[in-house]
Amino acid sequence: MQYSALLLLASLGVISTAHAENPTVVQRIEATKPVIDKNGVKVWTYQTIGNPAFNFRATTTMNSSVSSIVAAILDTDYLSSWVPYTRKVDVLKRDEQNGTFVLRMELDFPFPLKDRDVVVFSKLTQAADGTVTLMNRSTADARAPASPHMVRITHYEGSWIVRPLGKGKSEVITTGYADPGGVLPLPVVNMFVQQQPYDMLQIMQKIVQSPRYKDARLSMIREP
């Protein structure tokens, strides 16, 4: 496996990480009706000042360990086979000791929309209770210059939170916001923001049960 924190964005979803787990903000969001609530996955969307597109917050519970789930998120060799709209992931820098990663992602948008790419800096931390957090934001890197054939996403923030619940279960939360840039109708953007995290978490519930991740152990993760 090659590790790097990514999913975060998969197509274009993603939330201002400054608000990611602010209890007051989370309580306000979850007090509203989810735009999607089925098959064990809930998705909320909302807007913040200065962001024309929706932010999202999506949650589910998985019958998997924290290590299995994080291993799937960090496996850049396999992501494009199951994360919606992700065509390619290049690892530019990986520092597992400090839990930091820099990667470039290519996003395959349906015709006639122009494809996107984004360079992401990610930071992994683990709390005393075993909760793992991946904070992600767009960045610039000379090793990944912008391509004239793609629109470079320059405003992206997102997070993944994997919280142990005991008895082999974990809560998974993904939040985010991204400005996809270029010419995209806002209703199309917001449709992606609603549907993409739901589709991703549905697929992920199955992926983490595969032999590739079921018994995974990571040196950077302490399993509760």
Secondary structure, DSSP 8 states (H G I E B T S, - for coil): --B---GGGTTT-B--GGGTT-HHHHHHHHTS--SEEETTEEEEEE--TT--S-EEEEEEEESS-HHHHHHHHHBTTTGGGTSTTEEEEEEEEEETTTTEEEEEEEE---TTS--EEEEEEEEEEE-TTS-EEEEEEE---TTS---TTSEE--EEEEEEEEEEEETTEEEEEEEEEEE--SS--HHHHHHHHHHHHHHHHHHHHHHTTSTTTTT---TT----
